[in-house]
Amino acid sequence: MEREQVMAPSTGASAALKLIITAIIGIGSFFVPFELGGKSTILVDHLASQLVAQRTLAVSLVMALILYGACAPLIDGRWRARPIDKVLTIFKLLGLGLAVVYLTGVGPAWLMTPDRLPFLFDKLAMTVGLIVPIGALALTFLLGFGLLELIGVLMQPIMRPLWRTPGHSAIDAVASFVGSYSVGLLITNRVYLAGKYSLREAAIIATGFSTVSAAFMIIVAKTLNLMPYWNFYFWSTLVITFLITAITARIPPISRLDDEGSQDDPLPIGMNRWQAAIAAGLNQSRQAPATWRQLLDNLRDGVQMAAAVVPSILSVGLMGLLLAQHTPLFDVIGWIFLPITWLLDMNEPMVAARSLAAGLAEMFLPAILLKDADLLVRFVAAVVSVSSVLFLSASIPCILATKIPLGVGQLLAIWLIRTLLGLLLAGGVGHLAIAMGWLA
C-alpha cells in the first residue's frame, strides 16, 4: 500500500509533464513562426523546404509516393469496389504517367509550359508529397498525448448548441480539422456504425469538419504567398469553417436527415468541467502508446494520404487547368458566385468567381489559378478552398466510401452552400483585416 501511495503522485506528475511538453512541441511546430535562412515560417514548413532543396532525394521520394498511390488500388483490389473508385484509379495512373512525362522531358510543348505540368509537379506535388508526411509526424504531439482530449472536454458545452452534435464529437471535429479528412472520416464512420451518431450528426461532421489538414493548409498558404500571415490565415479559416458548419447544420439538405440515435457523454461524477478536461488529458497521456510507435503510425497515415492525393493533383489538377483555360465550364458555375465577388469589390470578380468554382474539382485549383491575384482575392481563395470541405478529387470519394448514406447530389448541394457562405465570410474578414492592417 505504501509503495502505491509513493508511486501514484509520480505517475501523475510524469503524465502531466508529458502532456505539457508534447503540447508545447505540437503547438510550436504548427503555430510559432521563426526565421531560418532569411525565411520566416513554421517548423513544419522549414523542414519540408530543406528537403525540397535536396532535389534528387526529394524527386525520388515523391515519385515513390506517386508509384505507390497509383498501384495500390490495383494491388489491393479497391479499384473494383464502385464506379467512382475505377475513375479515381484511372486518374492516379494518369498522374503517374504525367510525372514520368515531366521528369523525362518528353512531353509536348503545350504540356510543359511553366504554368502547367512543371508548376503542378514542382510547386504542388513535390510540396504535398513531402510536407504531409512531415506534418503527420508533427501532429503526433498535438493529437497523441492528451491535448486533444483536454480540448474536447472543454468544448462539450458548445457542441450541441452550436453544431447540433454530441459533446464527444468535439474530439472528432478537432481531429478532422487539425489532422486530416481521411482520419476524421474514419473516426466519424466508426462512431456512426457504433450508434453514437445519428445520420444527421455524422453528416454534419463529415461535411463540416473533415477538411484538409493543417499540413495541406500550409501548402495553400505557400502557393498563395500567405505564409507571412500564417497564424491569421489559419485561425480565420478555422473560425469560418466552423461557423459555416453551424449554419449548414440548420438548413437543408442536412437539417432534413434523420436525427435518431444521438448520445451525449455526461461529466464524471464529482468533477467540474476543468477537472474533467484535465483528467481526460492526463488519462490519455498515461495510456498513450510509445512515442516512436505513434510517430511510425502517423508517418504511415501521412504517407498513405500523400500517396492517395499526389497522383490526383497532377491529373485532376491538369484537367482542371485545361478546363478553366479552354472551356466555359467554370464560367457557368462561376456565374453563381459573381454577384458576391462583385459586391465584395474583388479585383476581376469574374476571374475570382470562376476560379473558386474550380475548387469543386480539386481544392488546390483556386490557389493555382489565383496565385498572382491581389492580397484580398488570395486570402479569400485560401479560406474558401479549405472551408468548402468537399471536392471531387478526394474528400467526396472518401465520404462515399464510408457507411454514412449520403448521395452525390446531397454532397454537391452542401459544397455549393458552403462555398457561397465561405465567400461572403472570408470576403468580409479580408476587407476588415486589410483595413486594420492585419493583412498588408
C-alpha positions as CSV (number, residue, x, y, z in Angstrom):
1,M,0.0,0.0,0.0
2,E,2.8,2.4,0.9
3,R,4.5,1.6,-2.4
4,E,1.3,2.6,-4.3
5,Q,1.0,5.8,-2.4
6,V,4.5,6.8,-3.3
7,M,4.2,5.9,-7.0
8,A,0.8,7.4,-7.8
9,P,1.9,11.1,-7.5
10,S,5.0,10.3,-9.5
11,T,2.9,8.7,-12.3
12,G,0.5,11.7,-12.2
13,A,3.5,14.1,-12.4
14,S,5.0,12.2,-15.3
15,A,1.8,12.2,-17.2
16,A,1.3,15.9,-16.6
17,L,4.9,16.6,-17.7
18,K,4.4,14.5,-20.9
19,L,1.2,16.4,-21.7
20,I,2.8,19.8,-21.2
21,I,6.0,19.0,-23.2
22,T,4.2,17.4,-26.1
23,A,1.6,20.2,-26.3
24,I,4.4,22.7,-26.5
25,I,6.1,20.8,-29.2
26,G,2.9,20.3,-31.2
27,I,1.8,24.0,-30.9
28,G,5.3,25.2,-31.6
29,S,5.6,23.0,-34.7
30,F,2.4,24.5,-36.3
31,F,1.8,27.9,-34.8
32,V,5.1,29.6,-33.9
33,P,7.0,31.0,-37.0
34,F,10.7,31.7,-36.8
35,E,13.3,32.9,-39.2
36,L,15.8,30.4,-40.8
37,G,17.9,31.2,-43.8
38,G,16.2,34.5,-44.3
39,K,12.8,32.9,-44.4
40,S,10.2,33.2,-41.6
41,T,7.7,30.4,-41.3
42,I,6.7,27.5,-39.1
43,L,8.9,24.5,-38.3
44,V,7.0,22.0,-40.5
45,D,7.4,24.3,-43.5
46,H,11.1,24.8,-42.7
47,L,11.7,21.1,-42.6
48,A,9.8,20.5,-45.9
49,S,11.7,23.3,-47.6
50,Q,15.1,21.9,-46.5
51,L,14.1,18.5,-48.0
52,V,12.8,20.1,-51.2
53,A,16.1,21.7,-51.6
54,Q,17.7,18.3,-51.9
55,R,16.3,17.9,-55.5
56,T,17.4,14.4,-56.3
57,L,16.3,12.9,-53.0
58,A,13.0,14.9,-53.0
59,V,12.1,13.8,-56.5
60,S,12.9,10.2,-55.7
61,L,10.6,10.3,-52.6
62,V,7.8,11.9,-54.4
63,M,8.0,9.5,-57.4
64,A,7.9,6.6,-54.9
65,L,4.7,8.1,-53.4
66,I,3.1,8.5,-56.8
67,L,4.0,5.0,-57.9
68,Y,2.6,3.6,-54.6
69,G,-0.5,5.7,-54.8
70,A,-1.2,4.7,-58.4
71,C,-0.6,1.0,-58.0
72,A,-2.1,0.4,-54.5
73,P,-5.7,0.3,-55.8
74,L,-4.7,-2.3,-58.4
75,I,-2.8,-4.4,-55.8
76,D,-5.5,-4.4,-53.1
77,G,-8.4,-4.5,-55.5
78,R,-10.0,-1.3,-54.3
79,W,-10.4,-0.2,-57.9
80,R,-13.2,-2.8,-58.3
81,A,-15.4,-1.5,-55.4
82,R,-17.5,1.1,-57.2
83,P,-17.5,3.2,-60.4
84,I,-16.0,6.2,-58.6
85,D,-13.1,4.0,-57.5
86,K,-12.4,3.0,-61.1
87,V,-12.4,6.6,-62.2
88,L,-10.1,7.7,-59.4
89,T,-7.7,4.8,-60.1
90,I,-7.6,5.9,-63.8
91,F,-6.7,9.5,-62.6
92,K,-4.0,8.1,-60.3
93,L,-2.4,6.1,-63.2
94,L,-2.7,9.1,-65.4
95,G,-0.9,11.1,-62.7
96,L,1.9,8.6,-62.7
97,G,2.2,8.9,-66.5
98,L,2.3,12.7,-66.3
99,A,5.1,12.5,-63.7
100,V,7.2,10.3,-65.9
101,V,6.5,12.6,-68.9
102,Y,7.6,15.6,-67.0
103,L,10.8,14.1,-65.5
104,T,11.9,12.6,-68.8
105,G,11.1,15.8,-70.6
106,V,9.3,14.0,-73.5
107,G,6.0,15.9,-73.1
108,P,4.6,18.2,-75.8
109,A,5.3,21.9,-75.6
110,W,1.8,22.9,-74.5
111,L,2.0,20.5,-71.6
112,M,5.5,21.7,-70.4
113,T,4.7,25.4,-70.2
114,P,5.7,26.8,-66.7
115,D,2.1,27.2,-65.5
116,R,1.0,23.6,-66.3
117,L,2.9,20.4,-65.6
118,P,6.1,22.0,-64.2
119,F,4.0,24.0,-61.8
120,L,1.9,21.1,-60.8
121,F,4.8,18.8,-60.1
122,D,7.4,21.2,-58.6
123,K,5.2,23.5,-56.6
124,L,2.3,21.2,-55.6
125,A,3.1,17.5,-56.0
126,M,6.6,18.0,-54.5
127,T,5.3,20.1,-51.7
128,V,2.4,17.9,-50.8
129,G,4.4,14.7,-51.1
130,L,6.9,16.0,-48.6
131,I,5.0,18.3,-46.2
132,V,2.1,15.9,-45.5
133,P,4.2,13.1,-44.0
134,I,6.3,15.7,-42.1
135,G,3.1,17.3,-40.9
136,A,1.7,13.9,-39.9
137,L,4.8,13.4,-37.7
138,A,4.3,16.7,-36.0
139,L,0.6,16.1,-35.5
140,T,1.6,13.2,-33.2
141,F,2.3,15.8,-30.5
142,L,-1.0,17.6,-31.0
143,L,-3.2,14.5,-31.2
144,G,-1.5,11.7,-29.3
145,F,-0.7,12.7,-25.7
146,G,-3.9,14.3,-24.2
147,L,-4.1,17.8,-25.6
148,L,-6.9,16.8,-28.0
149,E,-8.9,15.1,-25.2
150,L,-8.5,18.1,-22.9
151,I,-9.7,20.5,-25.5
152,G,-12.5,18.1,-26.4
153,V,-14.0,18.1,-22.9
154,L,-13.7,21.8,-22.6
155,M,-15.7,22.2,-25.9
156,Q,-18.5,19.9,-24.9
157,P,-20.9,22.6,-23.7
158,I,-20.8,24.4,-27.1
159,M,-21.0,21.4,-29.4
160,R,-24.7,20.7,-29.1
161,P,-25.9,24.4,-29.1
162,L,-23.7,25.5,-32.0
163,W,-23.3,22.4,-34.2
164,R,-26.1,20.1,-33.0
165,T,-23.7,17.3,-32.3
166,P,-23.0,15.4,-29.0
167,G,-20.2,16.5,-26.7
168,H,-17.8,13.7,-27.6
169,S,-17.9,14.8,-31.2
170,A,-15.6,17.7,-30.2
171,I,-12.6,15.3,-30.4
172,D,-13.8,14.1,-33.8
173,A,-14.2,17.6,-35.1
174,V,-10.8,18.8,-33.9
175,A,-9.1,15.7,-35.1
176,S,-10.7,16.1,-38.5
177,F,-9.7,19.8,-38.9
178,V,-6.2,19.6,-37.4
179,G,-5.4,16.1,-38.5
180,S,-6.8,15.1,-41.9
181,Y,-10.2,14.4,-43.6
182,S,-9.3,10.8,-44.1
183,V,-8.5,10.2,-40.4
184,G,-11.5,12.3,-39.4
185,L,-13.9,10.4,-41.7
186,L,-12.5,7.1,-40.4
187,I,-13.4,8.2,-36.8
188,T,-16.8,9.5,-37.9
189,N,-17.7,6.3,-39.7
190,R,-16.7,4.1,-36.7
191,V,-18.7,6.2,-34.3
192,Y,-21.7,6.3,-36.6
193,L,-21.6,2.5,-37.0
194,A,-21.3,2.2,-33.2
195,G,-24.7,4.0,-33.0
196,K,-23.3,7.1,-31.1
197,Y,-24.0,9.5,-34.0
198,S,-27.3,9.9,-35.8
199,L,-27.3,10.2,-39.6
200,R,-27.6,14.0,-39.3
201,E,-24.8,14.3,-36.8
202,A,-22.5,12.1,-38.9
203,A,-23.3,14.2,-42.0
204,I,-22.6,17.4,-40.1
205,I,-19.2,16.2,-39.0
206,A,-18.3,14.5,-42.3
207,T,-19.2,17.6,-44.5
208,G,-18.5,20.3,-41.9
209,F,-15.2,19.5,-40.2
210,S,-13.4,16.9,-42.3
211,T,-11.5,19.3,-44.4
212,V,-7.8,19.2,-45.4
213,S,-5.3,19.1,-42.6
214,A,-3.1,21.9,-41.3
215,A,-0.3,20.4,-43.4
216,F,-2.4,21.0,-46.5
217,M,-3.2,24.5,-45.4
218,I,0.5,25.3,-45.3
219,I,0.7,24.3,-49.0
220,V,-2.3,26.5,-49.9
221,A,-0.7,29.4,-48.0
222,K,2.7,28.9,-49.6
223,T,1.1,28.7,-53.1
224,L,-0.8,32.0,-52.5
225,N,2.2,33.7,-50.7
226,L,0.3,33.9,-47.4
227,M,2.9,32.4,-45.1
228,P,3.7,35.8,-43.6
229,Y,0.1,35.8,-42.3
230,W,0.0,32.1,-41.4
231,N,-1.5,32.4,-37.9
232,F,-4.2,34.9,-39.0
233,Y,-5.0,32.7,-42.0
234,F,-5.2,29.5,-40.0
235,W,-7.4,30.8,-37.2
236,S,-9.6,32.8,-39.6
237,T,-10.1,29.6,-41.7
238,L,-10.9,27.5,-38.6
239,V,-13.5,30.0,-37.3
240,I,-15.1,30.5,-40.7
241,T,-15.2,26.7,-41.4
242,F,-16.8,26.0,-38.0
243,L,-19.2,29.0,-38.4
244,I,-20.4,27.7,-41.8
245,T,-20.9,24.3,-40.3
246,A,-23.1,25.8,-37.6
247,I,-25.2,27.3,-40.4
248,T,-25.4,24.2,-42.7
249,A,-26.4,22.1,-39.8
250,R,-29.7,24.1,-39.6
251,I,-30.6,24.2,-43.3
252,P,-31.4,21.6,-46.0
253,P,-30.2,19.1,-47.0
254,I,-28.6,18.3,-43.7
255,S,-31.4,19.5,-41.5
256,R,-33.8,17.1,-43.2
257,L,-31.7,14.0,-42.3
258,D,-32.7,11.5,-39.6
259,D,-31.6,12.5,-36.1
260,E,-32.3,9.3,-34.1
261,G,-29.6,7.7,-32.1
262,S,-27.9,10.7,-30.6
263,Q,-26.0,10.3,-27.3
264,D,-24.2,12.8,-25.0
265,D,-21.4,11.9,-22.6
266,P,-22.0,13.2,-19.0
267,L,-19.2,14.6,-16.9
268,P,-17.7,12.2,-14.4
269,I,-19.5,12.4,-11.0
270,G,-17.9,14.9,-8.7
271,M,-15.9,16.8,-11.3
272,N,-16.4,20.2,-12.8
273,R,-15.6,20.9,-16.5
274,W,-11.9,21.9,-15.9
275,Q,-11.3,18.9,-13.7
276,A,-12.8,16.6,-16.2
277,A,-10.8,18.1,-19.0
278,I,-7.5,17.8,-17.1
279,A,-8.4,14.3,-16.1
280,A,-9.2,13.3,-19.7
281,G,-5.9,14.8,-20.9
282,L,-3.8,13.1,-18.2
283,N,-5.6,9.8,-18.7
284,Q,-4.7,9.9,-22.4
285,S,-1.1,10.9,-21.5
286,R,-0.8,7.9,-19.2
287,Q,-2.3,5.5,-21.7
288,A,-0.6,6.9,-24.8
289,P,1.4,4.3,-26.8
290,A,5.1,4.8,-27.0
291,T,6.2,7.9,-28.9
292,W,8.1,6.0,-31.5
293,R,5.1,3.8,-32.2
294,Q,2.8,6.9,-32.6
295,L,5.3,8.6,-34.9
296,L,5.5,5.5,-37.1
297,D,1.7,5.1,-37.2
298,N,1.2,8.8,-38.1
299,L,4.0,8.7,-40.7
300,R,2.3,5.7,-42.3
301,D,-1.0,7.5,-42.3
302,G,0.7,10.6,-43.8
303,V,2.5,8.6,-46.5
304,Q,-0.8,6.8,-47.4
305,M,-2.7,10.1,-47.5
306,A,0.0,11.8,-49.6
307,A,0.3,8.8,-52.0
308,A,-3.5,8.9,-52.5
309,V,-3.6,12.6,-53.3
310,V,-0.4,13.4,-55.1
311,P,-1.1,11.5,-58.4
312,S,-4.5,13.0,-58.5
313,I,-3.1,16.5,-58.1
314,L,-1.2,16.0,-61.4
315,S,-4.1,14.5,-63.4
316,V,-7.1,16.3,-61.9
317,G,-5.1,19.5,-61.5
318,L,-4.1,19.4,-65.1
319,M,-7.6,18.6,-66.2
320,G,-9.0,21.5,-64.1
321,L,-6.4,23.9,-65.5
322,L,-7.2,22.9,-69.1
323,L,-11.0,23.2,-68.4
324,A,-10.5,26.6,-66.8
325,Q,-8.3,27.9,-69.7
326,H,-10.1,26.4,-72.7
327,T,-13.8,25.7,-71.8
328,P,-16.6,27.7,-70.3
329,L,-17.5,25.1,-67.6
330,F,-16.2,27.0,-64.6
331,D,-17.5,30.3,-66.1
332,V,-21.0,28.7,-66.0
333,I,-20.6,27.7,-62.3
334,G,-18.8,31.0,-61.6
335,W,-21.9,33.0,-62.5
336,I,-23.4,31.8,-59.2
337,F,-20.6,33.4,-57.3
338,L,-20.2,36.5,-59.5
339,P,-22.8,38.7,-57.6
340,I,-20.9,38.1,-54.3
341,T,-17.4,38.7,-55.8
342,W,-18.7,41.9,-57.3
343,L,-20.4,43.1,-54.1
344,L,-17.2,42.3,-52.2
345,D,-15.3,44.6,-54.7
346,M,-12.9,41.9,-55.5
347,N,-10.4,42.7,-58.3
348,E,-11.6,41.0,-61.6
349,P,-14.7,39.5,-60.0
350,M,-15.4,37.0,-62.8
351,V,-11.9,35.6,-62.7
352,A,-12.2,35.1,-58.9
353,A,-15.7,33.6,-59.3
354,R,-14.7,31.0,-61.9
355,S,-11.5,30.1,-60.1
356,L,-13.4,29.5,-56.9
357,A,-15.9,27.3,-58.8
358,A,-12.9,25.2,-59.9
359,G,-12.4,24.2,-56.3
360,L,-15.2,21.6,-56.8
361,A,-12.8,19.5,-59.0
362,E,-9.8,19.9,-56.8
363,M,-9.3,22.1,-53.7
364,F,-5.9,23.3,-54.9
365,L,-7.2,24.7,-58.2
366,P,-8.3,28.1,-56.8
367,A,-4.8,28.5,-55.3
368,I,-3.2,27.7,-58.7
369,L,-5.5,29.9,-60.7
370,L,-5.3,32.9,-58.3
371,K,-1.7,32.7,-57.2
372,D,-0.9,36.1,-58.9
373,A,-4.1,37.9,-57.7
374,D,-4.2,40.8,-55.2
375,L,-4.0,40.1,-51.5
376,L,-7.7,40.1,-50.8
377,V,-8.5,37.6,-53.5
378,R,-5.6,35.4,-52.5
379,F,-6.8,35.4,-48.9
380,V,-10.4,34.6,-49.9
381,A,-9.3,31.8,-52.2
382,A,-7.2,30.3,-49.4
383,V,-10.0,30.3,-46.9
384,V,-12.8,29.2,-49.3
385,S,-10.8,26.3,-50.7
386,V,-10.5,24.9,-47.2
387,S,-13.8,25.9,-45.7
388,S,-15.7,24.4,-48.6
389,V,-14.5,21.0,-47.3
390,L,-15.8,19.0,-50.3
391,F,-14.0,18.3,-53.6
392,L,-14.3,15.6,-56.3
393,S,-10.6,14.5,-56.3
394,A,-10.5,13.2,-52.8
395,S,-12.9,14.2,-50.0
396,I,-16.2,13.4,-51.8
397,P,-15.0,9.9,-52.8
398,C,-13.8,9.3,-49.2
399,I,-17.2,10.2,-47.8
400,L,-18.9,7.9,-50.4
401,A,-16.6,5.1,-49.2
402,T,-18.0,5.3,-45.7
403,K,-21.2,3.7,-44.5
404,I,-22.8,7.1,-44.0
405,P,-25.7,7.2,-46.5
406,L,-25.1,10.5,-48.3
407,G,-25.6,10.8,-52.0
408,V,-23.6,12.7,-54.6
409,G,-26.4,15.2,-55.1
410,Q,-26.6,16.0,-51.4
411,L,-22.8,16.5,-51.3
412,L,-22.8,18.8,-54.3
413,A,-25.6,20.9,-52.7
414,I,-23.6,21.1,-49.5
415,W,-20.5,22.2,-51.4
416,L,-22.4,25.0,-53.1
417,I,-23.9,26.3,-49.9
418,R,-20.5,26.1,-48.1
419,T,-18.7,27.9,-50.9
420,L,-21.2,30.7,-51.0
421,L,-21.1,31.2,-47.3
422,G,-17.3,30.9,-47.2
423,L,-17.0,33.6,-50.0
424,L,-19.2,36.0,-48.0
425,L,-17.5,35.5,-44.7
426,A,-13.9,35.3,-46.0
427,G,-14.5,38.4,-48.1
428,G,-15.8,40.3,-45.1
429,V,-12.9,39.2,-42.9
430,G,-10.4,40.0,-45.6
431,H,-11.7,43.6,-46.0
432,L,-11.7,44.1,-42.3
433,A,-8.1,42.7,-41.9
434,I,-6.8,44.9,-44.7
435,A,-8.5,48.0,-43.2
436,M,-7.0,47.1,-39.8
437,G,-3.5,46.4,-41.2
438,W,-3.6,42.7,-40.3
439,L,-3.1,41.9,-44.0
440,A,-0.8,44.3,-45.7
